[in-house]
Amino acid sequence: MSILTDTYTLNNGIKIPKVGFGTWQIPNGDVAYRAVSEALEAGYRHIDTALVYGNEKSVGKAIANSGIPRDELFVTTKLPAQIKDRVGVEDAFNRSLDNLDMPYVDLYLIHAPWPWSMAGVRYDKQNLVAWDMMQRFYDDHQARAIGVSNFDDHDLANLLDHGDFKPAVDQIQYYIGATEPINAGFAQKNDILVEAYSPLATGGLLDNADLRPFAEKYDVSVAQLALRFVLQNGVLPLPKATSAAHIQANTQLDFEISDADMATLNAMPDFSPDGAHNKTQR
């Protein structure tokens, strides 16, 4: 079985392909259409987008024109971070369905626990309002699963303690050197799948001299090493690429990093350019 068709099982029992194709910063129009089309042709069956990415229409068009049956694909989109009220949540969700030209999505996420301009501020009550609305989309079979993004352990606990429904996913920034052990550990302890956005540290890992010997050992690229690392930690990577060569290369992950090398990689410091988690509008 290809890694692209292998799956994790979410806490509501549905299957999600172990590797997704990310579309953050891929502009709407021909670029997004071609990238998603190339990804589907390369074997991806899991596509991740968001209303704020502005590319849902091109993503939906590429999927519709692929000839792949909808029930063989897994499509994720996200509620804009600043929208927490009932009317706004419903409106945003319907806009996403219209953009994608789909009657349902497989996964719908709260994009962040706070508006991007208020990063770090607690919005506990507002997130419960948004979460309650999202449960309605699930109950109405318009979203096969619901979850969150950029939620830390406090934000997750807020939903677990006050909501009636456990998030299926927490999508967070995650890569070699920045594995968020507290937040990822809390999610995994509570049977919430962790998804890794920016699994290559937005390109920051690619020229890292410390990682090159490990990649050479397994006869793979640093990007392939980094994605395999994420998978072996039980996390779902969402690599983004626009060139056909990179899209194809990111699918070649059928190798195994040794336990000793995984331990070394898990102990590495943050290699990203700013040396910290810089959660921009992702």
N, C-alpha and C positions, 0 to 999 in steps of 0.2 A: 504493500500500500504506500502510495506517495505521501510525503509529509503534508502536501496540500489538501489531500482528501482524508487524512487521519483527523480525528476529532477529539475534543474534550466534551464532557457531558456537564451542562449547566445544572444548577441546583433545582431547576424545575423539570429536568429530565430531557431537555432538547439538546441536540448535538450542534457543536460549533466547530468549524474547521480550525485546526491548530495554528495556522498562519493566516493572517489577513493582509490585504493590500490597503495601505493608508493613502489618503488623498489630500492631507493637509498641505496647503501652499501650492497645490496644483490648480492653475487658473481654469475657470469655466471656459468652455468652448473646445476648440480642436485639441488643445494640449491635454485636457482632462479626458476627453473622449478617446483619444488615441492611447493614453496611458492605461485607462481601465480596459479598453479593448485588448491591448497587448497583455495585460495581466490575466484576463480571462482566457486568452489564447494560450498563455503559458501554463494554465492549469489552476490559477487561483479561483476559489469558489466563495471567498469571504471578502467583501468590499466594505471599507469603513469611510464614511463621510460625515458631514455635519451641516446644519443650516447655515452657520456662520462662515463656512468655507466658501460658500457662494458657487459651488460646482455641482450641486445635486442634480440639476437638469442634465448636464453632460454625463454624469455617472449613470443616471437612469436611462438615457438614450443609448449609451454603450451596452448596458445590460440588455435592454430591449432588442437591440440589433445583433446581439451575440448568438442568438439561436439556442441558447442554453435555457432549459426549462426553469421557471422561477423557483420551483420547489427544490432545485438542485443548488441554489445559491443562498448565501447568508449575507444580508445587507443590514448594516448598522448606520444610524444617523443620530443626531444629538439635539437636545433642547438648548437654545442659547443660554449662556450662564446667567444673564441678567433677568431672565423671565422666571418668575416664581408664583405669579397669580394664576388663578384658575382659567380665566378667559384667555390670558396670554399664552398659557401652556397649550390649551386646545387649539388656538389659532396657529401657533408655531408648528405643532404636530401636523395639522392639516396642510399647512404650506409645504412641509417636507414631503408628505405623501403626494401632493400635487406636483412638486418639482420632480420627484422620482418617477411619477406616473405609475404608482403602485398602490394596491389596496391595503397593503400591510408592510411593515418592516419586521425583520427578524429580531432586532435589538434596538431599543431606544434608551438613550442615556441622558441624564442631567449632565451638561457639559462641564460644570464646575459648581462647587457649593456656594460660591459668591460671585457677584458681578466682577468682570475682569479688572475694573477700575478700583475694586474694593478687596483685592486679593488678601486673604488671611482673616478677614472679618467674618464672624460667625453669623450665619443666617439659618439657625436651627429651625425656627418656626416656619419660615418661608419655604425651606426645603421640604418640610412635611406636607405643605400645601401642594407643591409641585409633585411630590411623590404620590400623593393621594390621586391626583389627576392621571398620572401615568399608570397607576393600577387599573384605572378605568379602561385605558387603551388596551391593556393586557386582557382584562375581562371581556372586552368586546372583540378580541382576536385581531386587533389592528397592530399589535406588537406581540410577537411570540415570546419575547423576554424583555425585561426592563432592568436598568442598572444605572451606574453613575460613573463619573470621570473626575479625576483630581480630588477625590474625597480622601481625607486622612482618617485615622482611627476614630477621632472624635466625631467626625461627620458621619461615618458609617455607623457608629454606636447610636447616634441620634435616630437614624432610621430603624435600626434593629430594636431599640428600646421603645419607640413610639409608633412605629408603623406596623401594619399587619402583614407586610410582604417583604421578604428578604431580597436585596439586590442580587441579580445573577452575576454581575460583573462590576469591577472597579478598574477603569482604564487610567493608568498613571504613567508618568515619566519613569522609565526603567531601562537601565543598560549597565554594562560592565563598569563598575566603579560607583554606581548609584542605583542600588537595588531596593532602597526604601524598606529596610527590614522591619521597622515598626508597622508601617502602613500595610505593606504587602503581607507581613506575617499575620496581622489582625484579620485581613480579608481572607486569607487562606484558612486560618483557624475557624472562620465562620462559614466555610464552604462557598466563598465568593471568588470566582475566577479573576485573577489579575491579568489584565491586558497591558502590554508595554507599548506606549507610543514613544517615538524617538528612540528606538532600540539601538540606533547607531550614534546616539547623542547628537542628533541633527548633523551628522557627518563628522563630529569631533573625534570619533574613534578611528577613522579610516587610515590616518597617517601616523598612528601611535606606534612608536618604536618598541614599546614594551609588549604590545600584543602581536607584533609581527612574528616573533619566534614560535608562538603557539600556532598561528595560522600556518606557518611553513611546516610545522611538525605534522599537521593533519592534511597538508597539501590543499588548503582552501584559502580564500581571501579573508582579510580581517572582518569584512562585513559578514561573510558566512559564519565565521567563528562567533561573532557577536550575537547573531541570530540563533545559532545552535545553543549558545550559553543560556539565552533566555528560555528556550524550550526545555532545556534540561533542569531548569529551576521550576518547571511546572507553570510557566507564564506564557501567554500568547503574544507573540511579536506582531507588530503592524508596520513592516517596512514600507517606505515610500520610494518610488523611483519613476522617472519619466522616459528613460531610454530602454529600448527593448533588451539590450544586453544586460543592463543592471536588473531589470525586472526578472529576466530568466535566471541570472546568477543567484538571485535571492531565493530561488526555489530549490536550489541544490544543497539541501541540508541533511541528507541521509548519511551522516557520519556520527561518531560518538566521541565526546570529550571525556577523558579519563577522570575518575573521581579526584585524583590528586591535582590535576590541572583545574578542575572545577573549583576546588578549594582555594587554589592560588588566585584564580580569576575573581572569585567571590570576595577575596580579601583586598582587592586592588582599590586604590583611591580614585576619586572622581577625575576623569580625564577631560571633561567637557571644557570648552573655552573659558567659561566663567567660573568653573570649579564648583558650581552649585546648581541646584534645581531652579531653573529660570522658567517658570510656567507662564509663557506668553499665551496669546489667545489660541490655544491648541485644543 
